Amino acid sequence: MKHSIKDQLAIEIKSLFAGYPQFVYSKNNIKNLDGIPVFVYHTIEPELFEAHLMYLKNNGYKTLSIYEFYDILTKKKSISTKKMVLLTIDDARSSVWRFAYPLLEKHKMHATVFVIPGVTEEGTSLRKNLKNSWNNECSIEEIHKIDSDDNTLCNWNEIKEMYNSGFVNIESHTLFHREIFINSKIADYIQEDTEVIPYNFKGSPYYTKENIGVQPTLEKYVGLPLFESAPIMFAGPKFEVSGEFRNKCKEIYNNALESKSDWKKEIENFVIKEANNKKYFNSESSSEKDTLEDLQFARDQIHKHLDSDAGNHLCLPWTKGNGKTIDICHELDIKSCFWGVLDNKKINKVGDNPYYISRIKNDFVFRLPGNGRDSLFSIYMYKMKRRISGEKVY
């Protein structure tokens, strides 16, 4: 699920005017927060991340564990929230292991990482990270080159070491970070140049539980059509395709390559012809069961690799969900649910509903009350510059 630069800019502007917590807008250096801000990261840039940690430390902020945050929110702990934040990192991209974890440990600060267990590999070793650089075993440049685009995920060995350190909590970002098909309208095709990124693969609607622990390879999906889709966490109607359909499309694709015919047109004609054939399609099904199984399997995988204290909180991919999603969370005894900016909730306060946790981008760490605070103008100029240049912003 990707956004164009125009879409990204529109999202930024909408968020700005929709309303962030008061500290973001305050021109004066207000003394206290009126709740607990939750900041979100994706790709970790070591210089910026450490600057954030130093800003928090120098200005007396406590970075909460997920357990402390939940206990405060649900009134299990009575404590002042004037200088507390929760740092969250989505996907568990390799930069979490390479950069975030060593810096958190170095500064004795905490973050919660939302992992995607269905596409997380076992891993037989630990990749180099900043600790190796600090010990003069390699350069920082070498660590960057391990995964320069940050397109791979931490493996279970790395996740386990981070979790055992006590500075990193591990929670769920759903099993596959996947979408589902919602109708029979073909929107695209998987082609030979389609990127296979574990946390953002176009072919994810074709995933089944047999994909758990197996990295997707393009060969298995190239030639398949992509129908209009939506995040699985919407827990709504779905357009289901069968294994027979997938096999037939692969057959059409391979035959068309041999005959040098238009494989896309042939698949389109096949879909139109067989639109009402339940051997291939089912348009009367709901994804609620899929949503429940996805969350259940995700938690089971985290418990299997770590322990039962992990994996009990959920972060919604693309911040997309609905009331049915929350009902399923209740049914599975998932403790809380993290979104993005919520229109009716700017900051998280004691007694708030833990199934509607509001988060804001990490840019605004520098807007927290304290010495060295950045202006809102400079933050937005930096954001826009990076959006336009095509850099990974989060």
Helices and strands as residue ranges (DSSP letters): H 5-18, H 22-25, E 38-41, H 46-58, E 62-63, H 66-73, E 84-91, H 94-95, I 96-100, H 101-107, E 111-115, G 117-119, H 130-134, H 140-146, H 156-165, E 168-172, E 179-189, G 204-206, G 209-211, G 218-220, E 225-231, G 232-234, E 237-241, H 243-259, H 263-273, E 281-286, H 288-305, E 313-315, G 317-319, H 323-332, E 336-338, E 360-361, G 362-367, H 376-389
